[in-house]
């Protein structure tokens, strides 16, 4: 199997390459979406092992670029996070599977083989809320498209009950900036309180019961 590893940490890529080398051919590496697009086009891998949290648009940006390819490779998403807000967008964008970085080598090999064959691969916990997310009504595009990407991130955290300080810490922005984004979210969605935000998100399948409690 020909594999490209996309992750913004060089040491992690080196570790993955070393683990996969006895079993498969790692034909390329990349640390950004732009680098990934170039390496994938050049090497035509069977599977791309794709980190979720990349700079310049994240793993979703890579998946969106692959949609224009005539014969795109299969993609297995990889992340430190197993939160629905990270998993579901990757699957909606085209990833066939999703595993966390706590995975051991044998399970990673199984996941790669499954995805390469065109089948989905998730751990039992992830599979449960992916199924729930895709069986729920899709949120109306017009409402979410009114929000900027950062406002959508704030919306997800706000809906899960996080305090402004925790949202600021998770997103690497100031408390005041969070307040500004929250005000914009409430105004654009015509809501008046955090409670209404939580209800709005839950009824649209944006928050699941399996997500981490604040």
ZISULDA-V58283 format. One record per run of one state. SS is the DSSP state (@ for helix, = for strand, . for the rest). FROM is the first residue (numbers start at 1). TO is the last residue. If there is no record, write none. Layout:
ss:from:to
SS:FROM:TO
SS:FROM:TO
This chain:
ss:from:to
.:1:1
=:2:6
.:7:9
@:10:21
.:22:24
=:25:30
.:31:32
@:33:43
.:44:46
=:47:51
.:52:57
@:58:66
.:67:73
=:74:79
.:80:83
@:84:93
.:94:96
=:97:100
.:101:104
@:105:116
.:117:120
=:121:122
.:123:123
@:124:135
.:136:140
@:141:144
.:145:148
@:149:159
.:160:163
@:164:171
.:172:174
@:175:189
.:190:193
@:194:203
.:204:214
